[in-house]
């Protein structure tokens, strides 16, 4: 079993990512296959260029996404950590749909 300190650090890391505006949306959009800057921007209503630049830099710094530019691929891609976060976000959406009455 993991130590309490490790669990606390893990929860803090996830919380830091979840609480930032636009981050879940950006991760979700990249996870849906939109990798180009303009593709990402076009999928999220009301997200400005400046804010997208800031959030992509933050996601790169936190090692959630990778920027790939070669002959075969270009754009932003979820790495293993980003894929795990996207999976968690999907569960939150499912739980919201299941338990939050409209």
C-alpha positions as CSV (number, residue, x, y, z in Angstrom):
1,X,0.0,0.0,0.0
2,X,1.2,3.5,-0.8
3,X,2.2,5.8,1.9
4,X,-0.2,8.6,2.9
5,X,2.3,11.2,1.8
6,X,2.4,9.7,-1.7
7,X,-1.4,9.6,-1.9
8,X,-1.5,13.2,-0.7
9,X,1.1,14.3,-3.3
10,X,-0.9,12.5,-6.0
11,X,-4.2,14.1,-5.1
12,X,-2.5,17.5,-5.0
13,X,-1.0,17.0,-8.4
14,X,-4.4,16.0,-9.9
15,X,-6.2,18.8,-8.0
16,X,-3.7,21.4,-9.4
17,X,-4.5,20.3,-12.9
18,X,-8.3,20.0,-12.4
19,X,-8.8,23.4,-10.8
20,X,-7.3,25.4,-13.7
21,X,-9.8,26.9,-16.1
22,X,-9.7,25.5,-19.6
23,X,-7.2,22.6,-18.8
24,X,-9.8,19.8,-18.7
25,X,-11.3,21.1,-22.0
26,X,-7.9,21.3,-23.7
27,X,-6.9,17.8,-22.5
28,X,-10.3,16.4,-23.7
29,X,-10.0,18.1,-27.1
30,X,-6.5,16.8,-27.7
31,X,-7.7,13.3,-26.5
32,X,-10.4,13.5,-29.2
33,X,-7.7,13.8,-31.9
34,X,-7.5,17.6,-32.4
35,X,-3.7,18.2,-32.3
36,X,-3.1,21.4,-34.2
37,X,-3.2,24.7,-32.4
38,X,-6.0,26.1,-34.5
39,X,-7.9,22.8,-34.3
40,X,-7.8,23.0,-30.5
41,X,-8.7,26.7,-30.5
42,X,-11.6,26.0,-32.8
43,X,-13.1,23.3,-30.6
44,X,-13.3,25.4,-27.4
45,X,-15.8,28.3,-27.3
46,X,-14.6,31.5,-25.7
47,X,-10.9,30.4,-25.4
48,X,-8.6,33.1,-26.5
49,X,-5.3,32.7,-28.3
50,X,-3.4,34.2,-25.3
51,X,-5.0,31.8,-22.9
52,X,-4.5,28.8,-25.1
53,X,-0.8,29.7,-25.4
54,X,-0.5,29.9,-21.6
55,X,-2.3,26.6,-21.0
56,X,-0.3,24.7,-23.6
57,X,2.9,26.0,-22.1
58,X,1.7,24.9,-18.6
59,X,0.7,21.5,-19.9
60,X,4.1,21.1,-21.6
61,X,5.9,22.2,-18.4
62,X,3.8,19.8,-16.2
63,X,4.6,17.0,-18.7
64,X,0.9,16.3,-19.6
65,X,1.3,16.8,-23.3
66,X,4.2,16.6,-25.8
67,X,4.7,18.9,-28.8
68,X,5.7,16.9,-31.8
69,X,6.9,18.3,-35.1
70,X,8.2,15.9,-37.7
71,X,7.3,14.8,-41.2
72,X,4.6,12.4,-40.0
73,X,3.0,14.4,-37.1
74,X,2.8,17.9,-35.8
75,X,1.0,19.4,-32.9
76,X,0.1,18.6,-29.3
77,X,-0.3,15.0,-28.1
78,X,-1.2,13.5,-24.8
79,X,1.5,11.5,-23.2
80,X,0.8,8.7,-20.8
81,X,0.1,11.1,-17.9
82,X,-2.2,13.2,-20.2
83,X,-4.1,10.1,-21.3
84,X,-4.6,9.1,-17.6
85,X,-6.0,12.6,-16.9
86,X,-8.3,12.4,-19.9
87,X,-9.5,9.1,-18.6
88,X,-10.3,10.6,-15.2
89,X,-12.1,13.6,-16.8
90,X,-14.3,11.2,-18.8
91,X,-15.3,9.4,-15.5
92,X,-16.2,12.8,-13.9
93,X,-18.4,13.5,-16.9
94,X,-20.1,10.1,-16.6
95,X,-20.6,10.6,-12.9
96,X,-22.1,14.1,-13.5
97,X,-24.5,12.7,-16.1
98,X,-25.5,9.9,-13.8
99,X,-25.9,11.7,-10.5
100,X,-26.6,15.4,-11.2
101,X,-30.2,15.9,-11.9
102,X,-31.1,18.5,-14.5
